[in-house]
């Protein structure tokens, strides 16, 4: 049996109609797809590849450990 974790996927449409996909807990994993379904599949593939790469190097994936907080910025400045 494998280790299963639930992470937070963030999907953001871009100006060209594509969807950017990223993991909130592991922001280095970022990809995109023409559709939400394609972006989701690409994100899963990217995450699996990154996990395999880290494990091949004998390291554990750096998942989590960050923090979330509100951030205010003045767009008029």
C-alpha positions, 0 to 999 in steps of 0.5 A: 500500500502507498502513502495517500495524501490530500493536497489543495489544487489551485486552478486559474484560467489565463488570458489565452483560455488555458487553465493553470494548475498548481499545488498549494502545498507544493508550489514548485509543481505548476502546469497547465492545460487547454481544459480544466480536465486536462490541467487536472490530469497534467497536475497529477502527472507532474506531481507523480513525476516530482515525487518519483524524482525526489524518491530516486534521489533518496529525499522525501518530497517537500510537501507542506510546511508553508503558511496561508495568510491574507495579503493586501496590495494596492493596485492603484500604486 
